[in-house]
Amino acid sequence: MDIVELNDLNPQDKKISEFIKKADMVDKISKGKKIGRPKKTDDEKASEQVFINLNKKQKESLENYAKKLGLSISATIKMILIKDGII
């Protein structure tokens, strides 16, 4: 099939009509259905924040440890707290 202008297509042609229907994403969009992961409950949400003060050497030590683990600083602290049974 040669490349043709969209306006030159005959929408009455059954093959073209079927192609357009299959390509039409409007029918594929969820109609009122939520997709994706379910929302977390208030108990599951990690929305509380804690702030700590460290000196420069302590922060560098924590950053190096987190980097070795391949985690962020906050994920590293949370992992340690979970491991020690604190949270």
C-alpha positions as YAML, in Angstrom:
chain: A
units: angstrom
residues:
- id: 1
  name: MET
  ca: [0.00, 0.00, 0.00]
- id: 2
  name: ASP
  ca: [1.34, 3.40, -0.94]
- id: 3
  name: ILE
  ca: [1.42, 6.31, 1.47]
- id: 4
  name: VAL
  ca: [-1.60, 8.55, 0.97]
- id: 5
  name: GLU
  ca: [-2.98, 11.64, 2.61]
- id: 6
  name: LEU
  ca: [-5.44, 10.96, 5.43]
- id: 7
  name: ASN
  ca: [-8.02, 13.20, 3.76]
- id: 8
  name: ASP
  ca: [-7.80, 11.08, 0.60]
- id: 9
  name: LEU
  ca: [-8.94, 7.94, 2.43]
- id: 10
  name: ASN
  ca: [-12.52, 6.87, 1.98]
- id: 11
  name: PRO
  ca: [-13.97, 6.24, 5.45]
- id: 12
  name: GLN
  ca: [-16.68, 4.13, 3.78]
- id: 13
  name: ASP
  ca: [-14.04, 1.56, 2.77]
- id: 14
  name: LYS
  ca: [-14.53, -1.37, 5.14]
- id: 15
  name: LYS
  ca: [-10.79, -2.07, 5.61]
- id: 16
  name: ILE
  ca: [-10.05, 1.57, 6.36]
- id: 17
  name: SER
  ca: [-13.05, 1.86, 8.64]
- id: 18
  name: GLU
  ca: [-11.92, -1.21, 10.66]
- id: 19
  name: PHE
  ca: [-8.36, 0.11, 10.85]
- id: 20
  name: ILE
  ca: [-9.55, 3.47, 12.16]
- id: 21
  name: LYS
  ca: [-11.78, 1.78, 14.74]
- id: 22
  name: LYS
  ca: [-8.90, -0.38, 15.98]
- id: 23
  name: ALA
  ca: [-6.53, 2.60, 16.09]
- id: 24
  name: ASP
  ca: [-9.02, 4.82, 17.90]
- id: 25
  name: MET
  ca: [-7.79, 5.05, 21.47]
- id: 26
  name: VAL
  ca: [-10.91, 6.82, 22.70]
- id: 27
  name: ASP
  ca: [-12.66, 3.48, 23.12]
- id: 28
  name: LYS
  ca: [-9.62, 2.06, 24.93]
- id: 29
  name: ILE
  ca: [-9.46, 4.68, 27.67]
- id: 30
  name: SER
  ca: [-10.83, 3.36, 30.93]
- id: 31
  name: LYS
  ca: [-14.39, 4.44, 31.45]
- id: 32
  name: GLY
  ca: [-14.58, 5.28, 35.13]
- id: 33
  name: LYS
  ca: [-12.31, 2.40, 36.09]
- id: 34
  name: LYS
  ca: [-9.24, 3.26, 38.08]
- id: 35
  name: ILE
  ca: [-6.08, 1.70, 36.76]
- id: 36
  name: GLY
  ca: [-2.68, 1.33, 38.39]
- id: 37
  name: ARG
  ca: [-1.86, 0.36, 41.92]
- id: 38
  name: PRO
  ca: [-4.51, 0.76, 44.62]
- id: 39
  name: LYS
  ca: [-4.33, 3.81, 46.88]
- id: 40
  name: LYS
  ca: [-2.58, 3.36, 50.20]
- id: 41
  name: THR
  ca: [-4.57, 3.66, 53.41]
- id: 42
  name: ASP
  ca: [-3.65, 6.37, 55.91]
- id: 43
  name: ASP
  ca: [-1.86, 3.72, 58.01]
- id: 44
  name: GLU
  ca: [0.25, 2.64, 55.02]
- id: 45
  name: LYS
  ca: [1.25, 6.14, 53.93]
- id: 46
  name: ALA
  ca: [4.73, 7.26, 54.99]
- id: 47
  name: SER
  ca: [3.80, 10.90, 55.46]
- id: 48
  name: GLU
  ca: [5.49, 11.71, 58.78]
- id: 49
  name: GLN
  ca: [8.89, 13.40, 58.69]
- id: 50
  name: VAL
  ca: [11.78, 13.35, 61.13]
- id: 51
  name: PHE
  ca: [14.72, 15.72, 61.01]
- id: 52
  name: ILE
  ca: [18.16, 15.06, 62.51]
- id: 53
  name: ASN
  ca: [21.23, 17.23, 62.88]
- id: 54
  name: LEU
  ca: [24.61, 15.73, 62.07]
- id: 55
  name: ASN
  ca: [28.04, 17.21, 61.93]
- id: 56
  name: LYS
  ca: [29.87, 17.18, 58.60]
- id: 57
  name: LYS
  ca: [31.88, 14.02, 59.39]
- id: 58
  name: GLN
  ca: [28.76, 12.11, 60.50]
- id: 59
  name: LYS
  ca: [26.88, 13.12, 57.36]
- id: 60
  name: GLU
  ca: [29.77, 12.12, 55.11]
- id: 61
  name: SER
  ca: [29.98, 8.76, 56.88]
- id: 62
  name: LEU
  ca: [26.24, 8.23, 56.41]
- id: 63
  name: GLU
  ca: [26.41, 9.27, 52.74]
- id: 64
  name: ASN
  ca: [29.29, 6.84, 52.09]
- id: 65
  name: TYR
  ca: [27.44, 4.00, 53.81]
- id: 66
  name: ALA
  ca: [24.26, 4.73, 51.84]
- id: 67
  name: LYS
  ca: [26.24, 4.91, 48.61]
- id: 68
  name: LYS
  ca: [27.79, 1.47, 49.29]
- id: 69
  name: LEU
  ca: [24.30, 0.06, 49.75]
- id: 70
  name: GLY
  ca: [22.99, 1.86, 46.68]
- id: 71
  name: LEU
  ca: [20.29, 3.58, 48.71]
- id: 72
  name: SER
  ca: [19.30, 7.11, 49.55]
- id: 73
  name: ILE
  ca: [20.23, 8.46, 52.96]
- id: 74
  name: SER
  ca: [16.61, 8.32, 54.13]
- id: 75
  name: ALA
  ca: [16.16, 4.74, 52.89]
- id: 76
  name: THR
  ca: [19.38, 3.74, 54.68]
- id: 77
  name: ILE
  ca: [18.23, 5.26, 57.97]
- id: 78
  name: LYS
  ca: [14.82, 3.61, 57.62]
- id: 79
  name: MET
  ca: [16.46, 0.24, 56.85]
- id: 80
  name: ILE
  ca: [18.62, 0.49, 59.99]
- id: 81
  name: LEU
  ca: [15.62, 1.39, 62.14]
- id: 82
  name: ILE
  ca: [13.64, -1.55, 60.75]
- id: 83
  name: LYS
  ca: [16.60, -3.94, 61.17]
- id: 84
  name: ASP
  ca: [17.02, -2.94, 64.82]
- id: 85
  name: GLY
  ca: [13.29, -3.40, 65.44]
- id: 86
  name: ILE
  ca: [12.75, 0.25, 66.29]
- id: 87
  name: ILE
  ca: [10.08, 0.76, 63.66]
...
